[in-house]
Amino acid sequence: MARSERQKIKLLKIYDILRTETDEEHTLSTNELLERLRDEGISCERKALASDIALLNDYDYNIKTVHSRSNLYYIAKRELSIHAIRFLIDATQSAAFLSRTQTKEIVAAVAMQAGSNKAEVLKDNVLCFDKLKHSNDETLKTITELDRAIEHKKRVSFEYHLRGVNGREEAKRDSDGKIKRYEVIPVSLAFHGGYYYLVALQEGRGIAAYRIDRMRMVQIEKREFSLNADIARFKNGELKNIMSAFGMWVGGTQTVTMRLLNEHAGDVYDKFGETTRLYPDGDKKFLVTVTVNPEDPVFLGWCMSYGKELEIVSPKPLRDRLLSMAQDICAMYSKK
């Protein structure tokens, strides 16, 4: 780029240098800032620098000046606070659908929003106990493709891969042994329980949810779809019905009443929300009514994990289901 051309981006470079290298604890002096500009092939006089920074402040770029023999400058306010940046880093670290490579790239980019001096501190000062990461480096690309398909009302097709007992990923197959290729109408993307899902309509089968990190060979089809009643129904709020407290489990929901010991009240609030109503049932127990999918194996396992300290009061078919599960478990462990 010619020198005269570089002068045209002087204001951008001033702000970019300050955004990258400064904060309240790390400033740049007038001489240092002029030197950085010279390194970029941009000339600037001391008085012009002060005028340029004043102009940037006129447009709310929040550059603070510490007045001295050689003024000191730093970015006082950023689009994201340190707390917000830390939260985004933590969320990225704990997102199981991201590969380790994608996690590292996103964390580095987010941390740089705090400036280079604090970026390394933020990255190093995070303890991530959730180390579960998947190996699919195409997940973010897949999300982009699905967004495009939804925006342009196009169907999508893909293979769906699961990891077998041998530890290798294998594509799901039809009954004749051929690799199965799904073609669906994409409705929405949903983040739940550390994973991203594609919520889609399958002709003849209704609504379904697919883990995006398990999708491979994603292709946007030429066939379009219209915003029919089924899609509108989910867009207008019913999508949350398949996002239960226990994960993305597609199926019908039902009102279930449970009796638990008082010491488990916090667990119920954590699982179903702080607005959940609990009703005392004697001195040591309470009743609670929630809406769940009674066929969801994660919900059933959650109930079983409390042993005698959680009882399904109604409906009776669910009581019978848990009784049968308990009897099967007892029978298995009773074998010599």
N, C-alpha and C positions, 0 to 999 in steps of 0.2 A: 504494500500500500504506500503510495506517495506521501511525502511529509505533509503536503497541503491537505490531503485527504484525511490524514490522522488528526489534524487539528479540528476537523469537524466533529470528532467524537470525544473531544476533550472533557466535556461535562460528564459523559457516560463513564469515561475512564476514572475521573476523580471519584465519582460515587462508587464505582466497582472496587477500586483500591481500598477505599474506606470501609465499604461493606465487608470485604474479605478479611482485612487485616486489623480492624480496630473494634474496640468496645470500651466500656467505662474504665476498664483496668489497663487497656492497651491503646495508646494514642500514637498518632504520627505528627511530627512537627512539620512546620512549613517547609524546611529544607528537605526532610525525608520524603514528603509528598511530591515536591518538585523533582527530586531525584527519581522517584518511581515513575513519574510522567516522562522524564527524559529517557528512561529505560524502554519506554513504550514508543519512543520516537516523537514525543509531543513536547513542544516548548511552551513554557508558561512563566510569566513574571510574578513576583511576590504579590504585588497589588492586584493583579488580575486574578490570582488564586483566591484571594479574599472575596473579590467580587463574584467569582464563579460559585463559591460556596454559599454566599448570600443569596444568589439566584436559585440554587438548588433548594435552599430553605424556604424561599418564597413559594415553592411548589411542594412543601411538606415532606422533604427528604430527611428531616430530623438530624442534621449534622451539628454537633455541639462544638463550640470553640472555647478552649481554655486560654485566656489572654495572658501572654508573657512576652519576653523579648523575641522568642520565636513561637508563635501561636501553636497550640496543640489541637488536633482535631480527632473526633471519633463519632461513630454512629451511635446515637442515643436510644433510638427506638427502632425495633425491627418488626416486620410483618408478623412473625411468630415469636412469642416469649420463650425464654429458656425452659419454662415448665412445659409449654406446648411441644417444644422440640424434643424434650426428654420423653414425653408421653408417646410421641410418634416413633421414636427410636425403640422404646419398650414394646410398643404394639408390633412393630416390624420384626423385632427379635422373636416374639412369641407366635407369629403367624406361621402355622405349620405348613400351609400350602406353598410358601416360598422356599426355594432352594437356598443352600448356603451362599451360593454365588450371588443370587438376587438380593438376599438379605444384606450381604456386605455392601453391595452397590447402593442400595436404598439408604442404609444407615449412614454411609459416607455423604450422600447427597443431602440428606436431612440435617445432619450435624453441621454441615457447612453453612446452613442458614443462620447459625449463631456466630459465624466468622471463624477464620482458621485457628485463632488462639484458643477458643473454647471448644472447637470441634473435636480435637483429640481427647480433651478432658471428658467430654460427654460420651464419646465412644468407649473410653477406657473405664468409665465410672458406672458401668451397667453390668449388673449380675443377671444373667439369663439362665434360669433353672429349667426352662422348657427348651430342651435341645432337639426336640423332634423336628426334623426338616426333611423334605422330600427332594428327590433327585431330578425332578422335571424342571429344567431350565426354561421351558417354553411357556410356563404358566402365565406370565405377564403378557406375552404375545397373544396367547389364547384369549385372555380377557379383553384385549384390544379388538380382536377379531369379532368376539361376541357382541361387544358394544356397537361395532359397526353394523352387524347383522340386525340388531334390535332397532338401531336408528333408521336403517333403510328398509325395515320390514322384510327381511330375507330369511328364508329357512337356513338352517345349518346342518351339516352332517359331520360325523366323527366316529372314531373308534373309542372304545372304553376299556381301559387296561386295569387289571387287578393283580396284586402280587400273590403268587401261589406259595405253597409250603416249601418249595425249593428256593424261595427268596427272589425269584425272577418275576418281572412283570410280564403278564400275558394278556393278549386281547381277548375279550369275550367273543364266543363263537356261536353260530347258529347250531341247530340240531344236526345239520349235515356236516358240521365240522369247519365250515368256512368262517373266516373272521367276520363278525357282525358289524355292520355299519349303520349307526343310528341316524335318522333324519327327523328333526324336530322343529317346532315353531318356538323360537326363544322368546320368553316373556320378560324375564328380569334376571339380574345377578344379585345374589344374596350372600352376605358375609355372616357366618354363624359358627360359633364354637371353634374358631381358629382356622376355618376353611372357607373358600369361596365356592358357591354353588351356582349352576345354571338352572333356573326354574323354567321348565319348558312344557309345551303341550305336545303329546304324541297322539296322532290321529288314531282313534279307536281305543286309546288307553287312558286318556285324560292327562292330568297334571303329573309331572315327575320332576325330581331334583337329581342333578348329576354333579359330582365333585369335579371342579375344573382341573385340578392337578392330575386327575385320572384320564382326562380327555386327550386324545392324540389325533393327528392328521385332521385337524379341524378345517372345514371348508365351508365358505359361504356359497349357498346354492343360488341359482338364478330365479328359482320359484319364489314369488313374493307371498305374503299373507296379509290379510286385512285385520283390523282391530275388531274382532268379533266379540260376542257377548262373553264367551269364556275368558278371553284375555282381559277384557275390560273389568270383569268381576275380580280378577286377581290384582289388577292395577289399582282398583279402587278400595283396597284394604284387606281383601281376603287372603292375600299372600302370606300374611302373618300367621294364618291358621296352620300352615305346614311348618312354620318355624317354632317348634315347641321348646319348652325349657330343657329338653333333652337332646335336641339336635334336629336336623332336617329329615323328618320321617313323614313321608307322604301317606295320607290316609285320613279316615274320618276321625272327628274328635267327639269326646263325650264328657259329661260332667261326672266327676268322681268325688266322693266324700271319704275323707280319711280321718282316723283318730291316732294321735301321736302323743308321746310324753312331752311335757312342757319344755324340757331341756332342748328339744329339737325345733323350737319356734324360729330360731335364727336361721336354721337350715331351710325352712319353708320360705321365709322372706327372701333369702338369697336365691332360691330356685325360681320362685313364682312372682317376686316383686314385693316392694314394701307396702303396696296398697292392698295386699291380700288380707282378707278378713279372717281372723281366728276367733273361735268361740269356746269359752271354757267348758270343760266336760268333767266336772269333779275338781278335786284339788290338784291333781297331778297330770291331767291330760287336757287336750283341746281338740276340737273338730275343725276341719278346714275343707272347703269345697273348691276344686280347681277344674279347669278344662284341659284335658290331655287326650292323646291318642292311646287308647287302652291296648292296642296291638304293638306299640313301640317297645321293643325288647330292652332298650335302655331304661325306659320308665319302669318296666317290670323288674329289672335288676336293681334299680334304685329302691323300690319298695322292699324287695327281698333283703337288701343290705341292712335294713333296720331290725330284722328279726321280729321278735315279739313286741318291739317298741313302736311299730307302725301297723295299723289294722285298716284294711279297706272295709268301710261300712256299706257302701253301695257304689255301683250296681252289683247285684248278686252274681252275674256271669263273670265279672272280674274277680270277685272273691273266690269263686270256684276255680278260676284259672290259676290263681296264685296257690290255692290249696293243692291242685294237681301238680304244679311245679315243685312245691315243697315235698310232696310225697315221692315224686320221681327222684329228687335229690337224696332223700332219706334212703330210698331203695338202693340207689347207687352206692352210697357209703356203707350200707349194711351188708353188702356182699363181702364174703371172706376171700 
